[in-house]
Amino acid sequence: MDAYLAVVAKREVRTYADRPIPDEVVERLLEAGRVTGSSMNRQAWRFLALESREIRDGVAEAVYAPDNLRGAALAVAIVVTGGATADFDAGRAAQNMMLAALNDGVGSCPNGVADHDRFAALLALEEGERPAIVISFGFPAGDYRPEERSPQEWIRRARRKPATEVISRL
Ligand SMILES: Cc1cc2nc3c(=O)[nH]c(=O)nc-3n(C[C@H](O)[C@H](O)[C@H](O)COP(=O)(O)O)c2cc1C
């Protein structure tokens, strides 16, 4: 898939087909996260691939939208240590994983963590670690196909503030 198309066609997918994600696709998306650049190359993160349904269902209780995780074929929690740059770095890694997954036809959605204490206990986080985001993954249940529209059409359809409001070219 063309990289620009992937970037502008990325929409969140929250309902997933009841189909596993092939292992090589899981490996590719995890590597896309791990290889992401970070501030001073600190890599102050860990990627917890929640492959077990039982564990996903447990962690679902700690996020804002439990159904996103309950219906997912996979979820990846990014946990970080340190200051705000670690959250920025995690955002980069998260988007890279989601775009790599999209390239293999897999949809995804970021999930904010509502209950940090519960999350930390469930996943036995180490001292100083905190959740940055949990990403749910799965083949889309609906008909979401990036290739069926042009980048311009995806941009036109996106529910976003207008360029005149958010972009200044100085
Ligand atoms: C940091 C962050 C946290 C998010 N948390 C949630 C969440 O808890 N549940 C959810 O369904 N979507 C969550 N989202 C997805 C946003 O709602 C989504 O990116 C936005 O509405 C645009 O969606 P679209 O690209 O499909 O238009 C989150 C996104 C980000 C970047």
PDBQT file of the ligand as one rigid body, heavy atoms in Angstrom, charges set to zero:
ROOT
HETATM    1  C1  LIG A 201      -4.666   9.142  22.660  1.00  0.00    +0.000 C 
HETATM    2  C2  LIG A 201      -5.923   8.584  22.043  1.00  0.00    +0.000 A 
HETATM    3  C3  LIG A 201      -6.842   7.924  22.857  1.00  0.00    +0.000 A 
HETATM    4  C4  LIG A 201      -7.996   7.379  22.291  1.00  0.00    +0.000 A 
HETATM    5  N1  LIG A 201      -8.854   6.693  23.089  1.00  0.00    +0.000 NA
HETATM    6  C5  LIG A 201      -9.922   6.089  22.535  1.00  0.00    +0.000 A 
HETATM    7  C6  LIG A 201     -10.750   5.278  23.353  1.00  0.00    +0.000 A 
HETATM    8  O1  LIG A 201     -10.543   5.151  24.569  1.00  0.00    +0.000 OA
HETATM    9  N2  LIG A 201     -11.789   4.644  22.766  1.00  0.00    +0.000 N 
HETATM   10  C7  LIG A 201     -12.047   4.782  21.423  1.00  0.00    +0.000 A 
HETATM   11  O2  LIG A 201     -13.004   4.164  20.952  1.00  0.00    +0.000 OA
HETATM   12  N3  LIG A 201     -11.283   5.571  20.627  1.00  0.00    +0.000 NA
HETATM   13  C8  LIG A 201     -10.214   6.210  21.159  1.00  0.00    +0.000 A 
HETATM   14  N4  LIG A 201      -9.398   6.972  20.365  1.00  0.00    +0.000 N 
HETATM   15  C9  LIG A 201      -9.703   7.142  18.929  1.00  0.00    +0.000 C 
HETATM   16  C10 LIG A 201     -10.211   8.561  18.569  1.00  0.00    +0.000 C 
HETATM   17  O3  LIG A 201     -11.542   8.708  19.016  1.00  0.00    +0.000 OA
HETATM   18  C11 LIG A 201     -10.072   8.717  17.039  1.00  0.00    +0.000 C 
HETATM   19  O4  LIG A 201      -8.704   8.780  16.717  1.00  0.00    +0.000 OA
HETATM   20  C12 LIG A 201     -10.748   9.954  16.465  1.00  0.00    +0.000 C 
HETATM   21  O5  LIG A 201     -12.110  10.018  16.807  1.00  0.00    +0.000 OA
HETATM   22  C13 LIG A 201     -10.626   9.971  14.946  1.00  0.00    +0.000 C 
HETATM   23  O6  LIG A 201     -11.186   8.792  14.407  1.00  0.00    +0.000 OA
HETATM   24  P1  LIG A 201     -11.242   8.533  12.812  1.00  0.00    +0.000 P 
HETATM   25  O7  LIG A 201      -9.834   8.601  12.281  1.00  0.00    +0.000 OA
HETATM   26  O8  LIG A 201     -11.837   7.167  12.641  1.00  0.00    +0.000 OA
HETATM   27  O9  LIG A 201     -12.057   9.640  12.236  1.00  0.00    +0.000 OA
HETATM   28  C14 LIG A 201      -8.255   7.531  20.902  1.00  0.00    +0.000 A 
HETATM   29  C15 LIG A 201      -7.317   8.202  20.105  1.00  0.00    +0.000 A 
HETATM   30  C16 LIG A 201      -6.161   8.700  20.657  1.00  0.00    +0.000 A 
HETATM   31  C17 LIG A 201      -5.164   9.400  19.755  1.00  0.00    +0.000 C 
ENDROOT
TORSDOF 0
